[in-house]
């Protein structure tokens, strides 16, 4: 499956547009990781606990979007975008969306 943020794929042409596909996940922070993050925030630097949390969330959301595209018969998703929103005090949603298409070689 080709997944790209662009509207076109090199050496391919879109032969069919199947529509919007999306994947999302909502993740909550973990108390133990929050305590570690507070200490790390005091001394500066990357808060790796949150970096890992969001990396996993991105992968899960992407997997869900790709699965939806496959179910429609797509072999590519173009114009892919990510967005986040706070659902509650300690939880955030990560949403990925794009256009499912069928592409073929030029």
Secondary structure, 3 states (H helix, E strand, C coil): CEECCCCCCCCEEEEEEEEEEEEEEEEECCHHHHHHHHHHHHHCCCCHHHHHHHHHHHHHHHHHHHHHHHHHCCCEEEEEEEEEEEEECCEEEEEEEEEEEEEEEC
